[in-house]
Amino acid sequence: MEERIRLFRPAFGEAEKKALCDTIDSMWVGRGPQSIAFEERFAEYVGVKHAVALNSATAALHLGLVCAEVEGQEVLTSSLTWVSSTESILLAGGRPVFCDVEADTLNIDVEDMERKITPTTRAIVVTHYGGQACDMDPILELARAHGLTVIEDAAHACGGLYKGKSLGSLGDIGCFSFQATKNMTTGDGGMMVTNDEAIATRVRKLRWCGITKPTWERFRPGQINRSWVYEVEEVGYKYEMTDLAAALGLAQMDRLEQNNERRRELMAGYREAFADVPEVQPLAARDYALSSCYNAVIRVEGRDELYAHLDADGIDSNVHFYPNHLLKIFRPYTTRLPVTEEVWEQILSVPLHPLLTDVEQRRVVASIRSFVQGAQGSSTQAVAG
Ligand SMILES: Cc1ncc(COP(=O)(O)O)c(C=O)c1O
């Protein structure tokens, strides 16, 4: 019996085990020196002044929207994204305005976005779907013209570029995820990046119950007395990253570029394999983007049947994502999104992770090809009958 082929897999090794053990041995597992080192290294990698380590990208999005002061204001976003990306708008008291996507990239449709700007629009949240950049130049131009804050949902985009610049560094705030399936993972975790000192300072307080002096700064060796004295000026949250997670993050950064290279190689393999299969359309690759290739999405008629076919062949697949504007909590904000509503029925993410072997990828391709041939056979029979 062949082993089941997983959709995603974390790429861990001895370095991650050692990082965890060393942190446990240090007896400081909450936020401390590992988190500070991870923030410094991540800021340098993305090319920004500040990186603030958090326990998820959801926390980064929420605090980013709080800093953008969206309460009672409209926030433009796509619907074909992870639900916490749009829930964060509600959490921050904003009103989501759903925009359609480009059918071939699933990134936000800038023209639809422009049509939906009103005097009460305050911010834009753009998801770099699958790690491929949204077209940031026109988005930033619109934002400048209308005084909007741009928040990049870069949850999929560790290592992705737009015209040579790191995703997450182009807007006012970038939000990265280190959740279990992501290009680099700390189990769960996130990072907010920004060049804005005031935002970084506020988020550093908000992530730790609003406290002005974090625990490490108060209790590290050599600190002055009365370390229990601090101030709280604003209600905050419990959103910090732990040093256990940060130690994993530092070890994962060592592998990121190499792993992303393997992801790109596998993605190119899918494109080549389906070049002569018009029924199977991988998402388009834009010239301005170097994708981090978080997921491999194909568009296909009979998506649900293909999912069942792959499952029977021992291959995992999934749909990213159920359109958020169709969910109950977003009913007050729902609207018609013709492209999203058509395309989401056709999309399927197929296995893509750095540990996927060429042999496994050939099995995935063969299973998809056999599905297409079977579907062709049955439609020929239907016509003949
Ligand atoms: C597009 C997108 N945004 C945001 C998130 C939230 O990330 P996290 O799980 O780190 O909160 C995810 C995660 O899974 C995602 O796919």
The ligand as a Gaussian input file, in Angstrom:
#p B3LYP/6-31G(d) Opt

LIG

0 1
 C       -4.548000      34.271000       3.853000
 C       -4.416000      34.033000       5.322000
 N       -4.500000      35.078000       6.150000
 C       -4.380000      34.944000       7.481000
 C       -4.169000      33.705000       8.047000
 C       -4.096000      33.603000       9.539000
 O       -2.875000      33.123000       9.959000
 P       -2.710000      32.559000      11.444000
 O       -3.226000      31.151000      11.412000
 O       -1.241000      32.631000      11.700000
 O       -3.493000      33.423000      12.333000
 C       -4.078000      32.585000       7.237000
 C       -3.852000      31.280000       7.817000
 O       -3.931000      30.321000       7.923000
 C       -4.211000      32.738000       5.827000
 O       -4.173000      31.688000       5.012000

